[in-house]
C-alpha cells in the first residue's frame, strides 16, 4: 500500500496531524505546529522541519534521514526506532 503524500505545511494542518505512515518526504514543514502529532512510520526523508514545534509528538519508527532539524526541540518526542541518519 502506498503512503499518502503530504507535500507541505498546509496539507498537514488540514489533516489534524494524524499522519501515521504518511509520505512527508522533502515537504516544507518549517515552522509547522506539530504538537502531539502522530507521525509513526512516516517518511520524513529530506523534509524541512526548521523551527517546527514537535512537542509531545510520536515519531516511532519514522524515517528522518536527511531531514533539516535546525531549531527543533526533540526533548519530549518519542523517537523509538526512528531513523535519524542512515550513514
Secondary structure as GFF3:
##gff-version 3
##sequence-region A 1 87
A	DSSP	alpha_helix	9	13	.	.	.	ID=ss1
###
